[in-house]
């Protein structure tokens, strides 16, 4: 009978033990556990990748199997660093292992390989595997600040997952990305089959303005008091339509204006 490379146990025995641990026990990632990284930049926009860090893996392993229910080790083979993550079967007491190799980073080579191999091994246990179902994330130039120096494009903005939802098959079917000012810059909705429920993030799916008329009136009064123009606010916070600001961004603008002297006292 064939044995697996990672554990040296038969596939049949390993499958039984994994089932004993619970099928699909590893939960899906929350929005605040997913990070965004710029993959490419051009004059037309930027593309993003979604990823998780090792701290998220450790937290979910602790949550799912307990702090004493898993362990990690590293092995160097053919000059490459591998990580083995083992889970203890609560019924038999046996340790089941899954292994993967890390890639080399540009700085702190050994630390980079150790962290990467650990994260890859955790993917084998299902942690964050749903990130492989992410769509191509493209943010056009009109929604991001792109700089060009010495013929190279750069972007110093940071992005985060504002909202995420999954289908019954654990695939991403709704995804919102926001910039550091809380402004939504990317939205994705998977095509739904007829009769299938649709995940709707709060507010953003509504056609009504996010900011109320009363809030806009208050903003107008603050602009009049300080002498700051709406165009200046839009330029600073990259706002295309002020009435479509998120609650977070609106509060940020109002806090900034509250610290501004009145036009007469300036």
N, C-alpha and C positions, 0 to 999 in steps of 0.2 A: 504493500500500500504506500502511496506517495506521501512524503513528509514535506512540511513547509520549511523554507530556508530560515525564517525568523525564529521558529520555536523548536524545530526538530521533532515536533509531534505530528501525528497523522492529521490530515485535513478533517477527517470524520471526528476525531477526538477534539480537535480545536473548535470545530463548528459547534459541537455539543456544549463545550465550556463557555463559548461566547454567548450562546443562547441562554445558558444558565445565568449569565450576568444580566441578562435582560436585553431584548431586541429593541434597538433604537433608544436606549436610555440616555444617551448624550443629547442634551437639549440644543436648540438652535441659538445662534448668537443674537444678542440684543443690539440695538443701534449703537449704544454707548460703548460696546465692546469691539466695534469695527472701526478701523482707521483707514484713511484715504491717503494714497501716495500718488504724486504726479508721475505718470509713465512717460509722457512725451509732450513737447511744447512746440508750437509753430505760430506764425503770425495769425493763423486762423482760429486758434484755440488750444486747449489742453485736454489730454486724456488722463483718466484716473484709474487706479487699481485699488481694490479692496483687500485688506489683509488684517490679520490678528497678530498680537504679540505673545510672547511666551508667558507673560503674567496671566493672560486670559486662559491659556491652556492649563496652567497650574490651578487656577481658581475652579475651572470646570471639572478637572480631575478630582479635586478635593470634594466638590459638591456631589459628584456622581458616585465616586467609589470610596470616599473618605480619605483623610490624610495618610492613613496607614494601609490603604487599599491599592496603592500604585507606587511604582518606583521607576527611576530612570538610570541609565548607565551609558557610557560612551566607549566606542571601540574604534581604533585606527586600523584601517585595512587598505592596502595599496596606496598609502599616502592620503586617504580620504577619511574624514571623521564621520562615523555613524552614531546614531542614538537609538537605543532600545528602550521603549516604554513598556513596562509590564504591569498587568492588572491581575489582582488576586481574585480567583474564583471563590466566592463566599460559600459555595456548597462543598467543594472538594478541597479548598485550600491551595490548589495549584496556581502557579503563576503563568499567565498567557502573555506572550511577547509579540510586539510589532516593531519593526525597525525601518529606518530610512537614513539617507545620507544627506549631509549639509553642503551648501555651496559656499564659496569663498567670497567674503565681502572685501571692500576696498580698504577698510581700516580694521585693526584689531582682528586679524585673520582667524586666530583660534577661537576667540569669543564669538565671532560671527558664525563660524561653522557649527559650534556647539549649540547656539541658539536656533539656527536654521534647521539643523538636523532634528532637534527636539520638536520644533513646530511641525516639521514634515511627518515625524513619527506620530504626532497627535492627530494629524489629518487622517492617518491610517486607522485611528480609533474613531473617526467620524467627527472630531471637533473642528468646526468651521468648514466642513466639506461643502456646505451649501454655497460658499463663496465662489466655487468653481462654476456656479450657474449664473453668476452676475452678468448683466448685459455689457456691451461696450459703452463705457461712460465717457461722453464727449461734451465738454463745456465750450461753447463758441466764444470768440474774442469779445463780443459785446457784453458778456457776463463775467469777465475775468480781467484782471489787470496784468497785461503782458509787457515786459520791458525788453528792449533790445540794446545790447552793448557789445561793441566789437564784433558785430555780425552774428551774435548768439542771442537766442531768446531765453528769458527767464521769468519765473513767476514766484513771488514771495508769499502769495496768499495761501491760507490753510483751509482745508475743507473737511467736513464731517458728515456722517450719516444722520440725517434729520428724522427719517422714518424708514422702516423696513418691515415687510410682511412676506410670509412664505405660503406656498401652496401645500396641499395635502401630501405631495411627493417630496417635500422639503426643498423646494426650489424657490428662488427669489421671484416673486411676482409683482411686488410693488417696492419702489426705491426712490427716496428723495435725498438729494445732496444739498447741503447749504454751505455758504462761505462763512468766514469768521465773524461776519457782521450779522449772521442769522438770516441772510437773504437766500431763498431757494434758487439754485442755479441749475438743477437737473432733476427731471422727473421721469420715472419709468413705470409703465403698467403693462403687465403681460396680458396677452389676449386670453379672454376667458371663454370657456365652453358654455354653450347655452344652458342656463339653469344653475351654473356654478356661482356661488356667492363671491362678491367683489370686496377686496380689502380697501377700505377708505380711510386714509389718515385724517385726523381732525382738522377741520377748517380748510385746509389746502384744496380739498376737492370741491368745496362750495364755490359757486360762481359769484356770490356776494362778496363785497370787499372785506378783507381781513380786519382792517382798521375801520372803526365806526365813524359815522358823520360827526358825532360829538368829539371824538378824539382828533379828527382832522381840524375841527374848529379850534380846539385847544392848541393844536400845533400852529395854526395860522396866527393865533394871538401871541404865541411865543416868538414867532418869526417877526411879527410887527414890533414887539417889545425890544427885541435885540437888534433889529435892523438886518438880520441875516436873511438872505433870499432863499427861496425854495430851490432855485437852481444850484446854489452853493451846497445845500444839503444833499441834493440828488447826486452831485458830482463827488462829494466826499464819501458817501455811502453806496455809490453805484446803484441808485434807485431809478428805475425807469418810470414806474407809476407809483407815486406816493400813497395813493389810496389802497394799494395792494401790498403794503408793508406788512411783515409779520409782527406779532405782538412784541417779540424780543427786540427787533430792530427799532420799532416805534419807541419803546421805553429807553433804548440806548440814545436815540436822537433827543428825546425830551430831557434826559439827564445831562447831556452835553449842553443843551440850550439853557438849562436852569443855572449852569455855572457861568453863563455869559452875561456880561453887564448890559444894562439897557442902553439903547442907542443914545439917549440924552446924556447919560453919565460917562459914555465912552470918550 
